[in-house]
Amino acid sequence: MEQLLQQLTQVTPTSVWEWFLGDPLMVVSTILAAVILRWVLNRSIARIVDVTIAKHDARRERVPGRAGRVLAQATGLDHERHRQRTLTMGSLLHSIVTFAVTLVTVLTVMAIVGIPLGPLLASAGVGGVALGFGAQSLVKDFLSGIFMILEDQYGVGDIIDTGEAIGTVEEVSLRVTRLRDPSGVVWYVRNGEIVRIGNKSQGWSTAVVDIPVSYAENLERVIPLIKDVVRAFDATPEWKEHLIEEPQVVGVESMTGTAVTVRIIAKTAAEQQYGVSRELRERVKAAFDEAGIKGPPLAPFAPTAR
């Protein structure tokens, strides 16, 4: 107790200040520098994200024509999708910066206060190797997820084929991708296990419509009628936005003893080919009925031998 009282009596403002100018000041300076560095890096990342979104908006406004506008939406250049992907990458970079700055700051403070880092780093190295062997599949999933987001391989709402399952993407995270197949089953596919991706919602699709008519019909009457139907279809406002260009009547695709098949090819926005095909068939059928053009005759019924 007497020694403690003697030490307390020896404490003066000068000695306290000298003590503070040593290790405590270094610790405070290190933490303050880390806070400032993290703030600067996060501000830089936020600035880069804003500039990227602004440049995309300017580039999107310069897309010419109907085909360019449809493709811009279909190939993943849509504003909202690009914005969400950019914000996701910005959030990931924020997390990486925070983790790296915090780790370096903690190690620096420990070195200042005299905690030996050698045994700690050796233990961390051994633990890291063990963790790497045990969690290598998890690391693989995260790395694959990062590259999938960076490369914009697919996004929410896309219809994809992962090899294991085919369906509509409902959620994309760094570890797993959740999609729902046409029967309603929800699939959780680990990103590291996806070897190939078939995206049915990027770019454009092709609708191939084959129209069979009777072999006895006059093609000089049939083909111009189909072309008129196609032009009227392309001029319809609700369908024009789904078409990259006016559908083409390419001519006779095949002939048999009873039928001639005329082919129509339409380039559409992604995943719109099914509706375009159905609508074209309905309109051609109505035009054929009005013009009295007949389809191929039914094959004669052959009775089975008893």
Stockholm file with secondary structure:
# STOCKHOLM 1.0

chainA/1-306         MEQLLQQLTQVTPTSVWEWFLGDPLMVVSTILAAVILRWVLNRSIARIVDVTIAKHDARRERVPGRAGRVLAQATGLDHERHRQRTLTMGSLLHSIVTFAVTLVTVLTVMAIVGIPLGPLLASAGVGGVALGFGAQSLVKDFLSGIFMILEDQYGVGDIIDTGEAIGTVEEVSLRVTRLRDPSGVVWYVRNGEIVRIGNKSQGWSTAVVDIPVSYAENLERVIPLIKDVVRAFDATPEWKEHLIEEPQVVGVESMTGTAVTVRIIAKTAAEQQYGVSRELRERVKAAFDEAGIKGPPLAPFAPTAR
#=GR chainA/1-306 SS CHHHHHHHHHCCHHHHHHHHTTHHHHHHHHHHHHHHHHHHHHHHHHHHHHHHHHHHHHHHHTCCHHHHHHHHHHTTCCHHHHHHHHHHHHHHHHHHHHHHHHHHHHHHHHHHTTCCHHHHHHHHHHHHHHHHHHSHHHHHHHHHHHHHHHHTCCCTTCEEECSSCEEEEEEECSSEEEEECTTSCEEEEEGGGCCCCEESSSSEEEEEEEEEEETTSCHHHHHHHHHHHHHHHHTCHHHHTTBSSCCEEEEEEEECSSEEEEEEEEEEETTCHHHHHHHHHHHHHHHHHHHTCCCCCCCCCCCCCC
#=GC SS_cons         CHHHHHHHHHCCHHHHHHHHTTHHHHHHHHHHHHHHHHHHHHHHHHHHHHHHHHHHHHHHHTCCHHHHHHHHHHTTCCHHHHHHHHHHHHHHHHHHHHHHHHHHHHHHHHHHTTCCHHHHHHHHHHHHHHHHHHSHHHHHHHHHHHHHHHHTCCCTTCEEECSSCEEEEEEECSSEEEEECTTSCEEEEEGGGCCCCEESSSSEEEEEEEEEEETTSCHHHHHHHHHHHHHHHHTCHHHHTTBSSCCEEEEEEEECSSEEEEEEEEEEETTCHHHHHHHHHHHHHHHHHHHTCCCCCCCCCCCCCC
//
